[in-house]
Amino acid sequence: GRAHRDQQLVLLKEHLEKYYRSRNRKWIVLFPEGGFLRKRRETSQAFAKKNNLPFLKHVTLPRLGATQVILKTLVAPQENGTPAGGDAVIKESKSKGLQWVIDTTIAYPKGEPIDIQTWILGYRQPTVTHVHYRIFPVKDVPAEPEALTHWLYQRFIEKEDLLTHFYETGAFPPLQGQTKAISREMTLSNLWLVGIQSLAFLSGGMWYCIFQYFYHCLF
């Protein structure tokens, strides 16, 4: 419900100020969609129809709350394209503030994503996952809520076009002036995958043991 979401945004802001900044974190990963495509698509399309927004099939319209909190909390205030407050704030901005927004669009063969169960059990054949990304200076991202909403909606409308092209042709469209999209192949190490799977099993076992310990202590 809305009350629960609003409370989570308050907790997110507190967490960013108390833990993210104090530990000099450099990155934060955000899924503005707010959930799995298969669960949110119908609701998103109904919202788009009600508000005269584009009908999207491959993505959902993003939610704004977390994006607004993150940008407001982790980006230094701007004055004429530079952080307000002089050299001290510029230094603070470079050490702890966000400098870039990396917009990532992921395309799966036949539109079938890989989930964690597939990784652990390995019941699907090896596949190639395509990742398209663009980089925006954070100073170019509007801070005012209405302008930020429009900016973020435009990014997801562009994602829809990218994915439509991909699922029709098998590749992302090339950049303007190019005849073919330039790509770089990356192969996940089997050793890395084994390590991740082992960590998943060990962490699951650890939490199970902790739960059992406290359960027996309490009851």
LINGIFEN-V713161 format. One record per residue. RES is the residue in one letter. PHI is phi in degrees with one decimal (NA if undefined). NEAR is the number of other C-alpha atoms within 8 Angstrom. Layout:
BEGIN
[[RES | PHI | NEAR] [RES | PHI | NEAR]]
END
This chain:
BEGIN
[[G | NA | 4] [R | -61.3 | 5] [A | -60.9 | 6] [H | -65.1 | 7] [R | -62.2 | 8] [D | -62.4 | 8] [Q | -65.8 | 8] [Q | -64.0 | 8] [L | -66.9 | 11] [V | -63.0 | 8] [L | -65.4 | 8] [L | -61.6 | 10] [K | -60.3 | 11] [E | -62.4 | 8] [H | -64.0 | 9] [L | -61.7 | 12] [E | -72.5 | 10] [K | -86.3 | 8] [Y | -113.9 | 8] [Y | -65.8 | 10] [R | -64.5 | 11] [S | -63.8 | 8] [R | -100.6 | 6] [N | 55.1 | 8] [R | -66.8 | 9] [K | -108.9 | 7] [W | -128.8 | 5] [I | -145.3 | 5] [V | -103.8 | 4] [L | -130.5 | 5] [F | -108.1 | 6] [P | -62.9 | 9] [E | -61.9 | 11] [G | 75.2 | 7] [G | 162.6 | 7] [F | -71.5 | 7] [L | -57.2 | 10] [R | -64.0 | 5] [K | -91.5 | 7] [R | -105.1 | 10] [R | -58.7 | 11] [E | -62.3 | 7] [T | -63.8 | 7] [S | -64.0 | 10] [Q | -66.3 | 11] [A | -65.4 | 8] [F | -64.1 | 9] [A | -63.1 | 12] [K | -64.1 | 10] [K | -66.5 | 7] [N | -108.4 | 6] [N | 56.9 | 6] [L | -108.6 | 8] [P | -60.8 | 7] [F | -84.6 | 7] [L | -112.3 | 10] [K | -109.3 | 7] [H | -94.5 | 8] [V | -139.8 | 11] [T | -114.7 | 13] [L | -64.2 | 10] [P | -73.7 | 10] [R | -89.7 | 9] [L | -101.0 | 8] [G | -54.5 | 7] [A | -64.6 | 10] [T | -60.2 | 10] [Q | -62.6 | 11] [V | -63.5 | 11] [I | -63.2 | 11] [L | -66.2 | 10] [K | -67.2 | 9] [T | -85.3 | 9] [L | -108.9 | 11] [V | -113.7 | 12] [A | -66.4 | 10] [P | -56.8 | 6] [Q | -106.5 | 9] [E | -132.3 | 7] [N | 55.4 | 4] [G | 87.1 | 6] [T | -126.4 | 7] [P | -59.8 | 12] [A | -75.3 | 10] [G | 109.1 | 7] [G | 86.9 | 7] [D | -63.1 | 6] [A | -62.5 | 7] [V | -71.2 | 11] [I | -59.8 | 11] [K | -63.8 | 8] [E | -61.8 | 9] [S | -62.2 | 13] [K | -70.3 | 9] [S | -87.1 | 7] [K | -130.9 | 11] [G | -86.8 | 11] [L | -74.3 | 13] [Q | -113.1 | 10] [W | -140.2 | 8] [V | -113.8 | 9] [I | -101.0 | 8] [D | -91.1 | 8] [T | -110.0 | 8] [T | -121.1 | 8] [I | -110.0 | 8] [A | -120.5 | 10] [Y | -110.0 | 11] [P | -54.1 | 9] [K | 59.9 | 5] [G | 70.5 | 7] [E | -106.8 | 6] [P | -70.9 | 6] [I | -91.5 | 7] [D | -106.9 | 6] [I | -65.7 | 6] [Q | -64.4 | 7] [T | -63.9 | 10] [W | -60.5 | 9] [I | -73.0 | 7] [L | -89.0 | 6] [G | 62.5 | 8] [Y | -92.2 | 5] [R | -112.2 | 5] [Q | -66.0 | 5] [P | -54.0 | 4] [T | -139.2 | 5] [V | -108.2 | 6] [T | -105.3 | 8] [H | -101.4 | 7] [V | -125.2 | 8] [H | -110.6 | 8] [Y | -135.8 | 8] [R | -131.5 | 7] [I | -119.4 | 8] [F | -119.9 | 10] [P | -59.2 | 9] [V | -63.5 | 10] [K | -67.5 | 9] [D | -88.5 | 6] [V | -92.8 | 9] [P | -64.9 | 9] [A | -95.4 | 9] [E | -66.2 | 6] [P | -52.2 | 8] [E | -66.5 | 6] [A | -67.8 | 9] [L | -65.8 | 12] [T | -58.5 | 9] [H | -62.0 | 8] [W | -61.4 | 10] [L | -69.7 | 9] [Y | -60.1 | 10] [Q | -62.6 | 8] [R | -62.4 | 8] [F | -78.0 | 12] [I | -65.2 | 10] [E | -65.3 | 8] [K | -60.7 | 10] [E | -58.4 | 12] [D | -65.2 | 8] [L | -60.2 | 10] [L | -72.0 | 11] [T | -60.4 | 9] [H | -62.6 | 12] [F | -63.0 | 12] [Y | -73.5 | 10] [E | -90.0 | 6] [T | -117.6 | 7] [G | 87.9 | 7] [A | -152.1 | 8] [F | -72.6 | 11] [P | -68.3 | 9] [P | -71.8 | 9] [L | -68.3 | 8] [Q | -58.6 | 4] [G | 92.8 | 4] [Q | -109.1 | 7] [T | -96.6 | 6] [K | -146.8 | 7] [A | -67.9 | 10] [I | -84.2 | 5] [S | -132.3 | 4] [R | -129.6 | 4] [E | -84.1 | 4] [M | -130.5 | 4] [T | -112.9 | 4] [L | -72.6 | 6] [S | -71.0 | 6] [N | -60.7 | 6] [L | -63.5 | 6] [W | -63.7 | 8] [L | -64.0 | 9] [V | -61.9 | 8] [G | -62.7 | 8] [I | -65.2 | 8] [Q | -64.2 | 10] [S | -63.2 | 8] [L | -62.6 | 8] [A | -62.2 | 8] [F | -64.5 | 8] [L | -65.0 | 8] [S | -66.4 | 8] [G | -62.1 | 8] [G | -64.8 | 8] [M | -63.6 | 8] [W | -66.6 | 8] [Y | -64.9 | 8] [C | -65.3 | 8] [I | -62.9 | 8] [F | -60.3 | 8] [Q | -61.9 | 8] [Y | -62.5 | 8] [F | -69.8 | 8] [Y | -62.3 | 8] [H | -71.2 | 7] [C | -67.8 | 6] [L | -82.1 | 5] [F | -117.0 | 4]]
END
